Amino acid sequence: MFDKKLAIEILLQIQEGINRIQRRFEPISSSDDFLSTDDNLTKLDGICMMLITIGESLKNIDKVTHKTFLTNYPQVD
């Protein structure tokens, strides 16, 4: 059995990361918008870092659940 509390905490962190990405994308209407200002480039950098963090968190979920959680979702690589 795995630590469900820890797994839930990691999933909540992933959800917060997704929410943060969505908020940062709101003012962006095209990929060119990221290149239009330094502030938008900073947003792009932040979004990229959040995606990396989410990926690492998914690896942690796999570790914490002893590879039993993600097997329920075969569509997730």
DRENMIKOL-18548 format. One record per atom (N, C-alpha, C): residue in three letters; atom name; z, y, x. Coordinates in Angstrom, 1 decimal. Atoms other than C-alpha are relative to their C-alpha. Last residue first. Layout:
N
   code   site       c3       c2       c1
    ALA     CA        Z        Y        X
...
//
This chain:
77
   code   site       c3       c2       c1
    ASP      N      0.3      0.6     -1.4
    ASP     CA    -21.4      8.2      2.9
    ASP      C      1.3      0.0      0.8
    VAL      N     -0.5     -0.9     -1.0
    VAL     CA    -20.1      8.9     -0.7
    VAL      C     -0.2     -0.7      1.4
    GLN      N      1.0     -1.1     -0.1
    GLN     CA    -22.2      7.0     -3.3
    GLN      C      0.4      1.0      1.1
    PRO      N      1.0      0.4     -0.9
    PRO     CA    -20.0      3.9     -2.7
    PRO      C     -1.1      1.1      0.2
    TYR      N      1.1     -1.0      0.2
    TYR     CA    -17.1      5.7     -4.4
    TYR      C     -1.1     -0.3      1.0
    ASN      N      0.2     -0.1      1.4
    ASN     CA    -14.4      3.0     -4.9
    ASN      C     -1.1      1.0     -0.3
    THR      N      0.9      1.1      0.4
    THR     CA    -14.8      2.1     -1.2
    THR      C     -0.2      0.0     -1.5
    LEU      N      1.4     -0.4      0.0
    LEU     CA    -13.5      5.6     -0.5
    LEU      C     -0.9     -1.1     -0.4
    PHE      N      0.4     -1.0      1.0
    PHE     CA    -10.0      4.7     -1.6
    PHE      C     -1.5      0.3     -0.1
    THR      N      0.1      0.5      1.3
    THR     CA     -9.4      1.4      0.2
    THR      C     -0.4      1.0     -1.1
    LYS      N      1.4      0.2      0.4
    LYS     CA    -10.1      2.3      3.8
    LYS      C     -0.1     -0.7     -1.4
    HIS      N      0.4      1.3     -0.6
    HIS     CA     -6.4      2.0      4.8
    HIS      C     -1.4     -0.5     -0.5
    THR      N      0.1      1.0      1.1
    THR     CA     -5.6      4.8      2.3
    THR      C     -0.4     -1.4      0.6
    VAL      N     -1.2      0.1      0.8
    VAL     CA     -4.4      7.1      5.0
    VAL      C      0.0     -1.1     -1.0
    LYS      N     -1.0      0.6     -0.9
    LYS     CA     -7.4      6.4      7.3
    LYS      C      1.3     -0.2     -0.8
    ASP      N      0.4      1.4     -0.3
    ASP     CA    -10.0      6.9      4.6
    ASP      C      1.1     -0.7      0.9
    ILE      N     -0.3      0.7      1.3
    ILE     CA     -8.2     10.0      3.3
    ILE      C     -0.3     -1.5      0.3
    ASN      N     -1.5      0.2      0.1
    ASN     CA     -8.1     11.3      6.9
    ASN      C      0.3     -0.9     -1.2
    LYS      N     -0.3      1.1     -1.0
    LYS     CA    -11.9     10.8      7.3
    LYS      C      1.5     -0.3     -0.1
    LEU      N      0.5      1.3      0.5
    LEU     CA    -12.3     12.8      4.1
    LEU      C      0.2     -1.2      0.9
    SER      N     -0.9      0.4      1.0
    SER     CA    -10.1     15.5      5.5
    SER      C     -0.4     -1.3     -0.6
    GLU      N     -1.1      0.6     -0.7
    GLU     CA    -12.3     15.7      8.6
    GLU      C      1.1     -0.5     -1.0
    GLY      N      0.4      1.3     -0.6
    GLY     CA    -15.3     16.2      6.4
    GLY      C      1.1     -0.7      0.7
    ILE      N      0.1      0.9      1.1
    ILE     CA    -13.5     18.9      4.4
    ILE      C     -0.4     -1.4      0.5
    THR      N     -1.4      0.4      0.3
    THR     CA    -12.5     20.7      7.6
    THR      C      0.0     -1.0     -1.2
    ILE      N     -0.5      0.8     -1.1
    ILE     CA    -16.1     20.7      8.8
    ILE      C      1.4     -0.5     -0.4
    LEU      N      0.7      1.2      0.2
    LEU     CA    -17.3     22.1      5.4
    LEU      C      0.5     -1.0      1.1
    MET      N     -0.6      0.7      1.2
    MET     CA    -14.6     24.7      5.6
    MET      C     -0.6     -1.3     -0.2
    MET      N     -1.3      0.5     -0.4
    MET     CA    -15.8     25.7      9.1
    MET      C      0.7     -0.8     -1.1
    CYS      N      0.2      1.1     -0.9
    CYS     CA    -19.3     26.1      7.9
    CYS      C      1.3     -0.7      0.4
    ILE      N      0.5      1.2      0.8
    ILE     CA    -18.2     28.2      5.0
    ILE      C     -0.2     -1.2      0.8
    GLY      N     -1.2      0.5      0.8
    GLY     CA    -16.2     30.5      7.3
    GLY      C     -0.4     -1.2     -0.8
    ASP      N     -0.8      0.7     -1.0
    ASP     CA    -19.2     30.9      9.7
    ASP      C      1.2     -0.7     -0.7
    LEU      N      0.7      1.2     -0.3
    LEU     CA    -21.4     31.8      6.7
    LEU      C      0.8     -0.9      1.0
    LYS      N     -0.1      0.9      1.2
    LYS     CA    -18.9     34.3      5.5
    LYS      C     -0.6     -1.3      0.3
    THR      N     -1.4      0.5      0.0
    THR     CA    -18.8     35.8      9.0
    THR      C      0.3     -0.9     -1.1
    LEU      N      0.0      1.1     -1.1
    LEU     CA    -22.6     36.0      8.9
    LEU      C      1.4     -0.6      0.2
    ASN      N      0.6      1.2      0.6
    ASN     CA    -22.2     37.9      5.6
    ASN      C     -0.1     -1.2      1.0
    ASP      N     -1.0      0.6      0.9
    ASP     CA    -19.8     40.3      7.2
    ASP      C     -0.5     -1.2     -0.7
    ASP      N     -1.0      0.8     -0.8
    ASP     CA    -22.2     40.8     10.1
    ASP      C      1.1     -0.6     -0.9
    THR      N     -1.1     -0.8     -0.6
    THR     CA    -24.9     41.9      7.6
    THR      C      0.9     -0.9      0.9
    SER      N      0.2     -1.5      0.3
    SER     CA    -28.3     40.8      6.3
    SER      C      1.1      0.8      0.6
    LEU      N      0.4     -0.7     -1.2
    LEU     CA    -28.3     37.3      7.9
    LEU      C     -0.1      1.5     -0.1
    PHE      N     -1.0      0.3     -1.1
    PHE     CA    -26.2     35.6      5.2
    PHE      C     -0.4      0.8      1.3
    ASP      N     -1.2     -0.9      0.2
    ASP     CA    -28.3     37.3      2.5
    ASP      C      1.0     -0.2      1.1
    ASP      N      0.2     -1.2     -0.8
    ASP     CA    -31.4     35.6      3.9
    ASP      C      1.2      0.9     -0.1
    SER      N     -0.4      0.2     -1.3
    SER     CA    -30.1     32.3      2.5
    SER      C     -0.2      1.2      0.9
    SER      N      1.0      0.7     -0.7
    SER     CA    -30.4     33.7     -1.0
    SER      C      0.5     -0.3      1.5
    SER      N      1.0      0.4      0.9
    SER     CA    -28.2     35.0     -3.8
    SER      C     -1.1     -0.8      0.8
    ILE      N      1.2      0.4     -0.7
    ILE     CA    -24.9     35.3     -1.9
    ILE      C     -1.1     -0.5     -1.0
    PRO      N      0.9     -1.2     -0.2
    PRO     CA    -22.2     37.3     -3.7
    PRO      C     -1.3     -0.3      0.7
    GLU      N      0.3     -0.8      1.2
    GLU     CA    -20.6     34.1     -5.1
    GLU      C     -0.9      1.2      0.2
    PHE      N      1.4      0.1      0.4
    PHE     CA    -20.9     31.9     -2.0
    PHE      C     -0.4      1.0     -1.1
    ARG      N      0.8     -0.7     -1.0
    ARG     CA    -17.5     32.9     -0.6
    ARG      C     -1.5      0.1     -0.3
    ARG      N     -0.3     -1.4      0.1
    ARG     CA    -15.8     32.0     -3.9
    ARG      C     -0.8      0.8      1.1
    GLN      N      0.7     -0.5      1.2
    GLN     CA    -17.6     28.6     -4.0
    GLN      C      0.3      1.5     -0.1
    ILE      N      1.4     -0.1     -0.3
    ILE     CA    -16.5     27.9     -0.4
    ILE      C     -0.7      0.6     -1.2
    ARG      N      0.2     -1.1     -0.9
    ARG     CA    -12.9     28.7     -1.2
    ARG      C     -1.5      0.2      0.3
    ASN      N     -0.1     -1.2      0.7
    ASN     CA    -13.0     26.4     -4.2
    ASN      C     -0.2      1.2      0.9
    ILE      N      1.2     -0.2      0.8
    ILE     CA    -14.4     23.6     -2.1
    ILE      C      0.1      1.3     -0.8
    GLY      N      1.1     -0.3     -0.9
    GLY     CA    -11.6     24.1      0.5
    GLY      C     -1.3      0.2     -0.8
    GLU      N     -0.1     -1.4     -0.4
    GLU     CA     -9.0     24.1     -2.2
    GLU      C     -1.1      0.5      0.9
    GLN      N      0.3     -0.8      1.2
    GLN     CA    -10.3     20.8     -3.6
    GLN      C      0.1      1.5      0.3
    ILE      N      1.4      0.1      0.1
    ILE     CA    -10.2     19.3     -0.1
    ILE      C     -0.5      0.9     -1.2
    GLN      N      0.5     -0.9     -1.1
    GLN     CA     -6.6     20.5      0.4
    GLN      C     -1.6      0.0     -0.1
    LEU      N     -0.2     -1.3      0.4
    LEU     CA     -5.8     18.9     -3.0
    LEU      C     -0.5      1.0      1.0
    LEU      N      1.0     -0.3      1.0
    LEU     CA     -7.3     15.7     -1.9
    LEU      C      0.1      1.4     -0.5
    ILE      N      1.2     -0.1     -0.7
    ILE     CA     -5.2     15.7      1.3
    ILE      C     -1.1      0.4     -1.0
    GLU      N      0.0     -1.3     -0.7
    GLU     CA     -2.1     16.3     -0.8
    GLU      C     -1.3      0.3      0.8
    ILE      N      0.1     -1.1      1.0
    ILE     CA     -3.0     13.5     -3.1
    ILE      C      0.0      1.3      0.7
    ALA      N      1.4      0.0      0.4
    ALA     CA     -3.5     11.1     -0.1
    ALA      C     -0.3      1.1     -1.0
    LEU      N      0.8     -0.6     -1.1
    LEU     CA     -0.1     12.2      1.3
    LEU      C     -1.5      0.0     -0.4
    LYS      N     -0.4     -1.4     -0.1
    LYS     CA      1.7     11.5     -2.0
    LYS      C     -0.9      0.7      1.0
    LYS      N      0.8     -0.7      1.0
    LYS     CA     -0.2      8.2     -2.4
    LYS      C      0.3      1.5      0.0
    ASP      N     -0.8     -1.1      0.4
    ASP     CA      1.2      6.8      0.9
    ASP      C     -0.8      0.9     -1.0
    PHE      N      0.1     -1.2     -0.8
    PHE     CA     -0.7      3.5      1.2
    PHE      C      0.9      1.1     -0.7
    MET      N      0.0     -1.2      0.8
    MET     CA      0.0      0.0      0.0
    MET      C      0.0      1.2      0.9
//
